[in-house]
Every structure is written in structure tokens, then in C-alpha cells.
Amino acid sequence: MSALGQAASAEWVKVRSVRSTAVTLTVFAVLSLGFARLVGGSLEDSFYGGDTLSATFMGLLITQLILVTFAVASVGSEYSTGTIRASLAAVPSRGRLFAAKMTVVGAAVAVTVLPVELAAFAIVQGLAGDKAAGWTDWETIESLLGGWISLTLMCVFAAAITVLTRSTVWTLAILLPILFLSGQGLGNLDAIRPVIQYFPDQVGMVIMHMTIPGDPTFGRDYGAWTGIGILVLWTAAALGAGWLAMRRRDA
């Protein structure tokens, strides 16, 4: 096994041995499927306008906050308890340790999100009747794939920001209001929309086809695949900043 593989294996042991990991990810799954059932039962509501594909991701848009909290806590707990010093003693290469942490967080989220997302889609479409989106439709495949990528990258982004701040509390204090406020209406204010529309959570909405270019109310100036590129840039920037922070500062 490579040195990075060994470091990632050690990080995985830390993550899975903490009870909060199983609890948090289980809560994410249960709430996501619960929202899917709730949304699926109210598809006639004018808010959804019969758009069953968009409705699939309505619950995930909310429960992503649980995933972000998991990602932040997985990294931030070592700084709050001081165990980061032991981690650095075991893996002196800070770049390798940072890569291992980000890899494990991303993998844990990716493995969790995919089956939950597919199950949520199945629940909503099962309740949609004749309006159900087809599993093999390209728009469906694009949305499911985009949602999986988006939620995973969002959590890696949050984990990297945590290394930069070295604080669970500060990271959540910064990220959660942004995810709540910009996703709950600020992105539609004409005065700030040209900037807010490129925030990570707004990009995620486009990637998951919750809004499309040309929509007079919720539309953004780019499409799903451009959105993935934007989110990759956000994540890369956070990873670069996190890596520099871990490399240059004492634990």
C-alpha cells in the first residue's frame, strides 16, 4: 500500500470509529427519504408545477446541510481536541495528511449520497404517476450524476475550509448562513444576483436542474455542466488554501 493509501486508511479508521459518523449519515438518509415522500405527495402544489425531476432534489437541498456539518466536524474535531498533533506525528508529510483527510471525507459522502439520491428519485417518481421522469432520460441521468458530484464536492469544499479556519464552529458559522440565505431567496434579488448566482449552493441548484437557463425567476446565466466546472473551481480554490494553511502553520 502506498504512503497516501496508508494515511487514508488511518483517516478512515478515525471517521468510522466515531459514533457521530453513523448517526449523522443515517439522519441524512432518513430525512432525505422523508422529504422525498413529503414532496412526492404534494406534487400537485403549484410550487413544483409538475416538475418531478426538480422536486426530487428539494429535500436534498435541505439535507445537504447535514452532510456539510459531517464534513466540517470530521476535520474540525481534531483541531478542537488537539489530536491533530498526534496525526502530524504519525504522518509528518502535511500534504499527504491533508490529501488523506479530503479523500476520506469525499469518499464517505460519495458512497452515502448515491444510494440515497437514487432512492429519493424512486420515491418521488413512484408518487408522480403519469408525470414521472424516466430513469433512462438524459435529463434524469444528468441531474442524478450532477447531484451526486455537487453534494460530494460541496462537502470536500467545506472540509478544506475547515482546515483553513481550524475551527468547526467558525466554519459552520460562515458556511451555514450562506447556504441557508443565498439558497432561500438572496440569489433571486436583482441587485446581488449577478454575484450570488455563482456561490457554491446556487451552482448546485443549477447542476441538479432545480433551475434552468431562461427561467425568468430562478434561472442562472449558465447550465449544468458549466455549473460543475464552477463548483470544481470553488473546491480547487478551497483545497489550495487549506493545503497552504496546513503546510505553513503549526498545529
Buried (B, 14 or more C-beta within 10 A) or exposed (E): EEEBEBBBEBBBEBBEEBEEBEEBBEBBBEBBBBBBBEBBEEBEEEEBEEBBBBBBBBBBBBBBBBBBBBBBBBBBBBBEEEEBEEBBEEBEBBEBBBBBBBBBBBBBBBEBBBEBBBBBBBBBBEBBEEBBBEEEEEEBEBBBBBBBBBBBBBBBBBBBBBBBBBBBEBBBEBBBEBBBBBBEEBBBEEEEBEEBBBBBBBBBBBBBBBBBEEEEEBBBEBBBEBBBEBBBEBBBEBBEBBBEBBEEEEB
